């Protein structure tokens, strides 16, 4: 950063992690983004077995620059994993047969500017070449009217933004290259509860891997007792154009032997506002816990959830359903999330 301009704490934390644990990390700069005369890197950090035969898990944050808590959660978990690698033999055994990949700050320009969009004014989660098959809410569902309005998708027929392409490349190279993978994208800003969303955003139709999603939801219920999460398809709340995870999931489904489960952690920032209405005086307050003890509480909760996902990916053979069990999960999932029977 230029002299006199303070770097966001998330950027400082990421740079420190890369420096402190360079001997453990496989670090790659996926692209650079220009913002206010600065050239900002988009990092991918990977740990563990490179073999495509092992399961893989990816953790993503900062797709929306103003939702800094998403980057904080991914950075916190990355530091936890890296620190444990100095002494935790169980974690070493886990990583010997799986791959972990991290993109803590997908949109460094937006983070630096304090905006949802990237420096070009594009909302990266409306930027993929996917059109909703059903009606979407005005503006929120994605619009091409102007970059001056929120939820801008970018110009029609324009290439995807560099940050979107970088995320897609990481997913394709590090996750879709494996037979089984899970992705978690950390966001904030919707509702009074923490939600775990899965595709689709473009349609209310169930995804092909609905049984696997239901089985994952069940082991979450059985393992993290009394957890606060509402596990549901995103379409149960609203539909949108250009969702990156819809796009990547459709890519994953081109190989019927591949299982890729994309999840979005949507932290309910309205609860933070309810407890501290003064947060509404700041744009950051609509998306992030501004009080220190509340910020620490969010990190404690969400880092535990990310660790669960890593373990679930590692042990997927023990819960991923096949045969009759898969058909049973399909039926239960349809009743739970789509209010209909699988018969």
JOJOWO-V136085 format. One record per run of one state. SS is the DSSP state (@ for helix, = for strand, . for the rest). FROM is the first residue (numbers start at 1). LEN is the number of residues. If there is no record, write none. Layout:
BEGIN
SS/FROM/LEN  SS/FROM/LEN
END
This chain:
BEGIN
./1/8  @/9/12  ./21/5  =/26/10  ./36/2  =/38/11  ./49/6  =/55/7  ./62/6  @/68/17  ./85/4  @/89/7  ./96/2  =/98/6  ./104/4  @/108/6  ./114/10  @/124/3  ./127/16  =/143/1  ./144/8  =/152/1  ./153/9  @/162/13  ./175/5  =/180/9  ./189/6  =/195/4  ./199/11  @/210/14  ./224/6  =/230/4  @/234/3  ./237/7  @/244/9  ./253/6  =/259/9  ./268/1  @/269/7  ./276/1  @/277/5  ./282/2  @/284/3  ./287/5  @/292/23  ./315/1  @/316/3  ./319/4  @/323/15  ./338/6
END
